[in-house]
């Protein structure tokens, strides 16, 4: 199993090393990048984070996300938001 996980990681990520530390980033050239990015955004992006945080605040009826996050979500091309 460990070997297969390693193969998966090598196919969808680009590793680099800082001393003995292995740093990885998603490989945007991989065909799995778009669905993988969407899963990560839907799980850890601003919407789920804000939903959790704002659920504890009384009186909020609506909240909006602006800027590069909103632009990328609606299909405007550009670099990924940070």
C-alpha positions in Angstrom: 0.0 0.0 0.0 2.8 2.4 0.9 4.3 1.9 -2.6 1.0 2.7 -4.3 0.4 5.8 -2.2 3.9 6.9 -3.2 3.2 6.3 -6.9 0.0 8.3 -6.6 1.8 11.2 -4.9 4.5 11.2 -7.6 1.9 11.4 -10.4 -0.2 14.3 -9.0 2.4 16.3 -7.1 5.7 18.0 -7.8 8.1 17.4 -5.0 11.1 19.5 -3.9 13.4 19.1 -1.0 14.7 21.5 1.6 17.3 19.5 3.4 15.6 16.3 4.5 12.2 17.8 4.3 10.1 16.9 1.3 7.8 19.7 0.1 5.1 19.0 -2.5 2.7 21.0 -4.6 -0.1 19.9 -6.9 1.0 19.3 -10.5 -1.3 21.6 -12.6 -0.4 19.6 -15.7 -1.9 16.4 -14.3 -5.4 15.5 -15.7 -6.6 15.0 -12.1 -5.7 18.5 -11.1 -9.0 20.2 -11.8 -11.2 17.7 -9.8 -8.6 17.5 -7.0 -8.5 21.3 -6.7 -12.3 21.4 -6.6 -12.4 18.8 -3.8 -9.8 20.6 -1.8 -11.5 24.0 -2.3 -14.9 22.6 -1.4 -13.4 21.0 1.8 -10.9 23.6 3.0 -11.6 26.7 1.0 -13.2 29.9 2.2 -16.8 28.8 1.9 -16.7 25.9 4.4 -14.4 27.8 6.7 -16.7 30.8 6.8 -19.8 28.7 7.1 -18.3 27.1 10.3 -17.2 30.4 11.7 -20.3 32.4 10.9 -22.7 29.7 12.1 -21.7 30.7 15.7 -22.6 34.4 15.1 -26.3 35.4 15.6 -28.0 37.6 13.1 -26.1 36.9 10.0 -28.4 36.4 7.1 -26.0 36.5 4.2 -22.2 36.6 3.6 -20.3 37.2 0.4 -16.9 36.3 -0.9 -15.1 38.8 -3.2 -11.8 39.0 -4.9 -9.7 36.3 -6.5 -11.6 33.4 -4.7 -14.9 34.6 -6.1 -13.4 35.3 -9.5 -11.8 31.8 -9.9 -15.0 30.1 -8.7 -17.0 31.8 -11.5 -14.4 30.9 -14.1 -12.4 34.0 -14.5 -8.9 32.9 -15.5 -5.9 33.8 -13.4 -3.5 32.4 -10.8 -4.9 30.4 -7.9 -5.9 32.6 -4.9 -3.6 32.6 -1.9 
